[in-house]
Amino acid sequence: MHFVYVLQCSDDSLYTGYTTDVERRVAEHNAGDGAKYTRGRTPVELVHVEEFDSKSAAMSREYEIKQLTRRQKQTLVDA
């Protein structure tokens, strides 16, 4: 399975990413081994996950979410 996830960082910013293993990836972010963006913003908290059958569908959705405004992302997370 393929997943798109949204993390809430310690500075209240939101980070969107793609993975095949959500738990492992969140642990990597919190250990400082994740994306450069999250390294100075730990701890991070998983606030949203979507599951997909194909990598291409997940990557397309990741791109869509990254194009949203902060307010739109917050609405997605709160849903």
PyMOL commands that set and color helices and strands:
alter all, ss='L'
color gray80, all
select helices_A, chain A and resi 22-30+36-39+55-67+70-78
alter helices_A, ss='H'
color red, helices_A
select strands_A, chain A and resi 2-8+14-19+45-52
alter strands_A, ss='S'
color yellow, strands_A
deselect
rebuild
show_as cartoon
